[in-house]
Amino acid sequence: MLRRLPIESAQPMVVFAAGRFAVTFAGLVAVAVLGFPFGGRGAAILGGIALPWALACLLLARRTPETAVNPLVAVGDLVVLLVFEIVVPEAYGATRAAALFLIAAHAHFQGEWRGPAVGLLGSVALVIATAIRGDTPVGGDTLAFYEIVFVVSAVAIGVVVGRLRTAESASRLRARGLSRRTIQAENQVRRRVAEAIHDGPVQELIGLDMILSAARHAASEDRIDDAARLLDEARELAERNIRALRDEIVDLGPFAFEELSFDVAVDNCMPVWERRYSFEVMASIERIELSSEMAGDLFRIAQEAVANAGRHAGAKAVSISLRTVDSDVELRVTDNGRGFNDADPLGAAESGHLGLASMRERAELLDGTLDVETSERGTRVLVRAPLSAGDRPGISGGPGA
């Protein structure tokens, strides 16, 4: 269930308060220019109640913005409108217009659930006040039609604006959390790579240098067997470091997609994934001529899905599929590991895992969609993205096909 989320900046609250004051002041000026119609009752309400209230809300918004969007402020606006409706029923249209403005603004600040409540309660209260007063510029079926349209419009405004506010705030919070975790993950990757190079290849290369020095010394003394044994050790040490460095490069991702296609990249990485995560990787890849950007983003998504299956899901097997569906390219990665229980990692109010969030961002960069289905039997990651003019199917085949 979505909740009322915090507002990132205090500026919108101040703008709303300034707008309320401007509307009230403009109404007071208008009645003065028109010669104080309605027997001066409109000017009395605007100058004696509405304008001081609007000024107080403006000062409150500038000093304590969070207090300015308290639901009691919405109640205060409603009370001012009710007083104006009861005292000046002739200003029926102006009251309804001001009500819609206030309802829309309050719905934005109150969020998905309180916004429609503000619209419903505010409009119904005004309709009841009009019915009790009974003295309006219109009547009969025309009044009933106007009131129905007003109530429906007020509730619709509350629903739409409140929903947009919640979705926007959730997206901002998610983006902020993703940025923070991205920075943290980048620092962790830098630290891990530095430690891996220092504790692995650097130390091994120091040992390699010592072995080669010993082999040279043995060769200078014509100890051929010792020199040959030391050279074999040096070669084994070099091969071990080559494998370790290749694993690190796979983690960082292939950056030469101009020369390396998606199927070749997956084919090269499959032995590393199987060795690292101790599961079987199967691939069924249709040969598709993809742009380097699309191939890179699709590979990164597949790589992250495989890593999640190995690190978090405890999977025993992973399957990667790439094919064309109509005018789209479809990437499907499935595993038989543990799922995400009942959580929706891509929900609007969920911060999501960093990997899943990055996968979604990459899918959106391709103008595509990311769908994650999960259960205790495994997880399926599905990406659908439109093929560009330069991306078209080629000869069927691919590694593991």
N, C-alpha and C positions, 0 to 999 in steps of 0.2 A: 504494500500500500504506500502510495506516495504521500509525503508529508509537506508541510509548509517549510520551504527552504530559506536560508538566510539571503539577504540582499547584499550584493558585493559592494555597492557604493551608496553613500548617503545622498548623492546628488539627485536621484529621481524623487526622493521624498521631499526635498526642498523645492524641486520644480513643480510637483503636485501641489504643495502648499501655496506656492506663488501663483499657480494657475487658479486655485480656489479663490485667492484674494483678488486676482485680476477680474475674474468673472463677477464676483460680488461688487467690486468697485465699479465695473462697467454697468452693471444693473442699476446701481444707485445714480450714476451719471445720467443713464438713459431716462429714468423716471424724473429726474430734475429737468432735463432738456424738454421732456414732453409735458411739463407743467404739473408734475405731481399728480398723475392719474390715480384712480382707485381711492379717491378721497384722502390721499396722503398716507394710506395704510401701508402701501408697498414701500414707500421711502422710510417709514418708521421701522418696519421690520428689517429692511436692508441696513439702515444706518444704526439701529439700536441693538440688533442681535447678530445678523449675519456678518457684517463687516468686523465687529470686534472678535467674533469667533474665528473668522478667517485670519485675522491678524495674529491672534493667539496661536493658531495652528502653525502659521509661518514662523513665528519666533520659536515655537517648540521644535519644529523641524530643523531649524538652524542650530539649536543648542543640543538637543537629544533626538537625533533622527529616528532611532528605533522606537521611541515612545510615540512618535508622530504617526506610526502605522498600527498602533494598538487598536483592536476592534472597537474600543470605546470611542475612538475618534470617528469611526464610521457611524456609530450610534448618534454622536453629536451632530454630524451632518444631516442624518435622517430627522432628528428632532427639529433642526432649523427649517428643513423643507416642509415638515408637517405643520409647523407654526405658520409658515408662509402660505401653505395650501389652505389652511383653515381660515386665516385672516383675510387673504386675498384670493378667493376662488376664481376671480376673473382672469388671473394670470396662469390659467391652467396649462397652456402650451409652454410657457417659460419654465414653470416648475418641473414639467416632465423632461424637458431638454436638460435642465441642470441636474436632475436626478440621474439620467443616463450617463452624463459626464462623471458624476461622483461614483456611481456604481462601477463603471469601467475602471476608474483609477483605483478604487478600493479592491476590486477583484484582482488587479495586478499585484498589489502588495499582500493581500491575504492568501492568495494561492488557490490551489485546485478545489479544495473542499469549502473553505470559507467564502470564496468568491461567489459561487452560485447562491449560497445562503444570504449574502448581502443583497444580491439582486432580487431574490424572491421576497425576503422580508421587507426590504425597502419599497419595492413596487406595490406589494399587497397593502402595506401600511398606508401609502398614499391613496390607493384606490378606496380603502375603507374610509379614510378621512374625507375624500370627495363625496362618497355615498352618504356619510353622516351630515356633512355640510349641506349638500343638495343644491347648491347655488353655483352653477357652472355656465360658461358661455354656450355649451352644447348640451343636449340631453337625448333621452330615448335610445334608439338603436345606434345612433352615431356615437354617443358617449360610450356605450357598451363595446362597440367596435374599437374605439380608441383605447379603452382601458385594457382590452384583451391583447391588442398589439403591443401596448406598453409593457405589460407584465411579461409576455413572451420574449420581447426584445431585451428586457432587463435580465431575465434569467439566462437567455442565450449569451448575452455579453459577459455575465458572470462566469459561465461555463468556459467560453472560448478564451477569454483573457486570463482567467485563473489557470486554465490548462497550459496556455502558452508560457505563462510565468513559471510554472512548475517545471516544464520541460526545459526552458531556457536556463533556469537556475541549476537543474540537475546536470545539464550539459556543461555549464561553467565549472561546477564542482568537480565533475568527472575529469574535465580537461586540466583543471588545476592539480588534482590528485595525480593524473597521469604525468604531467610535467614534473612534479616533485619526484615521483617514483622513477621517471626516466633518468633524471639527474643522479638519483641514488644508484640506479642500476648501472649507469655509465661509469660512475666512480668504482663500483664493485667490479665491473669488467676490467677497468684499467688496473685495479689492484690485483685481481686474479691473474691477468696476463703478465703483469710485472713479476708476481711471485712465481708463476709457472715458468717463466723464462729464466728467472734467477736461480730457482731451486732445481730446474731441469737442465735445459740446454747449456746454460752458462757453466754450471758445475761439471756437466758432462764434457764440455769442451775443454775445461781445465784438465780433466782427466785424460782427454784425448791428446792434448798437448804433451802431457807427461809420458803417455804410452808411445807417441811418435818419437819423442826424445830418446826414450829407452831403446826403441827399435833402431834408431839411427846409431846409437852407441854400440848396440849389438852387431849391426852390420859393419861398423868400422873395425870391430874386433874379429870379423869373419865368423861370428856365431850365427850362421844362416838360419838354423832351425828356430833359435830364439827370436830372431828378427821377424821371421815368417809368422810365428805365433803371435807376436805383439801386433803385427799388421792386421792379422785376422781379428784380434780383439778391437783394434781401432776401427776396422770396417763395421763390425757388429755394433759398436757404440755409435758410429755415424748413422747407420740405418735406423737405430732406435730413436735417435734424435730427429731424424727426418720424419718418421711416423708421428712423433709427438708434435712437431711443428705443423705438420699437415692437419692434425686434429685441431690445433688452435686456429688454423686458417679456416677450417670448416665452420668452427664456432662463429668466427667473424663474418662468414658468408662469402661466396664467390662474387668478386667485383668485376668480372670480365665477361658479362653477358653478351657483349658484342660478338665475342668469339665462342662463348659457351652457352649452349641452349639449355632449356629447362630440363629436358630428359637427360642430357649428359651430366648436368650438375647433380641431379638426383642420383644418377647411376654412380657417380664418383663418391657421393656421400653415404650411400647405403652401407658399404662395409664399415665405415666409421661409426654410423649409428648402431649397427648390429653389435659391434665390439664394445661400444661405450655403454649401451643400455641393455645389452643381453636379451634382445628380442629379435624376432624375424621381421624383416621389412620386405613387403611385396609392392611392386609398382606395375601399373597398367597405364601407359602414357601414350596418348595419340600425338603423332608428330604434327605440331602446329607451329607455323612461323609467327612468333611473337616478337613484339618490340622488346628492346633490352629493358626498358622500364617495367613493362608488364611481366616479363620473365623474372626479373629481380624481385618484384613485389610478391608474385605467386610463390617463388621459391622461399622467400622469407616466411610467408604464411605457413607453407608446408613444413619448413624447418622448425618453426615454433610449435606447431601441432605435434610433430614427432618428439620434440624435447619435452613437452608437457606430458605426453604419454609415457616417456621413460622416467622422468624425474618425479612426477606426482601421481600418476595413475597406476603404476606397477603393471603395465601392459606386458603381454607375452607376444603379441603380434600387432603390426601396424600395416595398413594398406593405404597406398597413395594412388589416386586416379586423376588423370587429366584428360578431358575430352571436350568436344564442341557440342553444344545443344542449341539448335537453331542458329541464331547469330551471336550466341554467348559462348564464353569459355567457362567450363565448370571444373573446379578443383575440389576433390573430395579426399579427406584424410580421416580414416576410421581406426579405432583401436579397441581392444577388448579389456581395458583396464577399469579402474574405479572411476565413477563419474563425479559430478559436483553435488550429489545428494539432491535436495529440493531447491537449491539456490539457482537463480537465473543470473549467470555472470555477466550477461549483456543487458540486464534490465536498466531502466532509466535511472533508478535510484541506487543502483549498485555501482560501487567504484570499479569493480572488476579487477581481475589479475592484470598485471602489467603486460604479460604476453598476449592475453586475449584482447586487451585494449589496443595494443599495437597492431594486431591482426585486423581488427575492425577498422582502424585508421587506414591501413594499407588497402583494404577492400574498398573503402570509400574513395580513396585516391584514384582507384581504377573505375570509379562510377559504378561500382558493384555492390553486392550485399554479402554479409557474413551471417551464417546461421549455424548455431551450435546446439546439437541435440545430445543429451547426456542421460545416462541411467546407470544402475549398478552393473549392467552388462557391457558398458563401454561408452565411448564418446564419438560423435561424428561431427567433423568440421566441414562445412560446405560453403564454397565461395562461387558466386556467379557474377561475371563481369562481361560487358559487351566487348566484342572484338572490334578493334579499329580497322580502318581501311587497309592498313598494312599488315594486319594480323589475320591470317587465313589458314584453314586446314591444309596440310600437305599429305604426304604418304603416311598411311597408317602404320604404326609400329612403335618402337621404343623399348627401353629396357624392361624386361619382365613382362612385356605384353604377350 
